Amino acid sequence: MMLSRFVLAAVLVVIVAFGGTTTFMYLSSKQTHVAAPPQKPTAATPRAQATTLPGALYLTQSGAIYRLTAGRFHQITPEAGWSMPSLTPDGSQLLAVKYGQYWSDVYTLSLFGAPLRQITFNQARTGMLDPSLNHWIFYPRVAADGVTLWMTYDGLKCDGCYDVSPAIYSMPYGGTIRQARAWTDGGYYSGGDQQPIPTAGGAIYTKYDFGDKYDANAEHHISAMLWFTNRAGSYGRELTTPGEDCRTPSLSPAGDQVAMVCTYGKQVSYLTIASWNGSSLGPRTNILTSLLVAQPTWAPDGSGIAFFAPGVAAGPFQLWFLPREAYTPRPPSPPPTPTPGGPHNGPLPTPTPPPPIPPVQPIQLTTSNGFDATSPMAWLG
Amino acid sequence: MAGTFAYFLPAAKAAWDATGAIVRVTPSPTDLFTPSPSPSATSTPAAAITGAFTILLLGSDDDSKFNSDHVLTQSMILVRVVPSTKEVTMLSIPRDLYVHLSTGGTAKIDGAYSYGGPGAAIATVEQDFGVHIDDYIWVGLLGLVKLIDAIGGIDVVTSNPVMDDYYPADIYSSWPYDFQRVAVLAGAQHLDGVHAMQYVRSRHGDLESDLGRSRRQQQVLIAIRQKAKQLSPEDLPGMSQAIGGELKTSIDISKVARMLPLAASFDNPDSIRQIILASPYTHGGAPGGSLYPNWGLILPLVHQYFP
């Protein structure tokens, strides 16, 4: 198919060479398919179908938050810089980031998108004259205790230098940014510490840093590593190696598994899972290697993992779902049963083996959207 | 920088050439190039290229701070394509490399283009690195943005967050010395032209500065190549209109059709070799903050992958 396209392209070049302006104008009137803009989720056809996800899934596209329930998308905020939704532990409210030109802030919203409270105020008074005076906040999450807000925040910027490596911060959920304290140092000119996931006693997060600082055999370039910290001001410890290049952790509903994305330093993005005992990860298993996976998110009922990936090669990111059966060990097959028959004197008939079970494939739920793959999803059970 | 369009751009150029000056393309500078040994010698124009070839990709800041005829090349990437083995090698040449220029004297290699255009940039790389360059592609800032938008964006696994408080606001701003905050987050994502440009151009927040962004430039080039495989003929006019006068290349029309089949034939990401001339290949301390090359290490490497 691809080959025929390029053969066609070669023919076209010849035609254009002889056809000149007429051919060009004709072709100009054709709608290009590669640059077709994504459709809004609420207008996309076909709508989410084939599999109806349980509960309500919150995700973002073009600065708006959408809620997916019963197979239909509902836009709950305007396209106004909204991103990174997460849920409070009791599931009664949303948190989200809202981008300004050079800053971003955390807001609390109702489950239907109405802003309830602006938690941070990161726009500097003179920030348009000197943009560096503003601050970024990303990936807000409220811990299970309901009172601690975790986030990525560039509060450690120094005057007169260029380093903007954000660190992992926590603050009282009902408090102000003045009460925030840094749990990590953010590194040094490397991209910082990102996307904290609160756990019992601490947080898992993604550290971007030069791999050879932690592994003498690693190359000197920036890698992603999952880290765990259980004490503010401590460095914490590595959960994955620089060579694995893993990022964007997501904790399973039971708290005993972590889904992540690992790239091994290449332009690939594997969906990987590992067991989690509260302080360390078990062996990693790459459960999906055929797609460019982003932001894996566990279903609250444990039925699978939602994630973003392109619908077509090099295309915008769509919503996908991987059923649990794809990564859960299957029960052993029952022994083959002999074919029933009457008494005979010859050899027993050969038992019929059960047919092989086809592997469970990921399900593409949308086809024409363009979801923000750097924004995690929030899933309300 | 955005030059790895070598895989698909030839088709666009064919359309442009035939339909009249939509893109400013430098006439094939035959005085600059020695005949390409294998590709150019083929008698059948439409036959696919089977011989290896090397292209020099050049990217420049060409905003209004600069005289359009005397821009520096912030990005210089040698790309060698070996169709027979389906191997691609990308070697990023640090813009700050302190070398002998073909036009005389020693200076940062990014100045070669400003002194003598693409011919001087090519001659400098050829003389210092001991390679033969078959063709070049030059693109400016807006050209890259427009091109990526014209192809509908690209999918990139951004290796790290790019946070820059002093990113130049010179493309769309009326005051080209202005700056802005940018934040390109990490991970697999679909980037439009502006954000792809931010990702490959920013260097303030990267400890490796220019070397760090060279790695990111190679990531984006791979993504552009991937997207190029999706292009169909009807995409070409839109692309040509979008890029405007932001591209120059020496690739002639006879090579165009013969390059086309290559686009679909390179599928294995492991077949793309990415080389950055970091330490010990280069080290600081040269005049004006430039880098000294360690030719004793660089030349064997170059001769191995760019024979």
Interface residues (C-beta under 8 A of the other chain):
Chain A: M2 L3 R5 F6 V7 L8 A9 A10 L12 V13 V14 V16 A17 F18 G19 G20 T21 T23 F24 L27 S28 K30 Q31 T32 H33 V34 A35 A36 Q101 Y102 W103 P131 S132 N134 W136 F138 D154 K157 Y162 D163 V164 S165 P166 Y188 Y189 S190 G191 G192 Q194 T206 Y208 F210 H220 H221 I222 S223 A224 D245 R247 T248 V261 T263 G265 K266 Q267 V268 S269 L292 V293 A294 Q295 F308 A309 P310 V312 A313 A314 G315 P316 F317 G370 D372 A373 T374
Chain B: A11 A14 A15 D17 A18 T19 G20 A46 D149 A150 I151 G152 G153 I154 D155 V156 V157 S159 N160 P161 V162 M163 D164 D165 Y166 F179 Q180 R181 A183 L185 A186 G187 A188 Q189 H190 H204 G205 D206 L207 E208 G212 R215 Q219 I222 A223 Q226 K227 K229 Q230 L231 S232 P233 E234 D235 L236 P237 G238 Q241 I253 V256 A257 L260 P261 A263 A264 P269 D270 I276 A278 S279
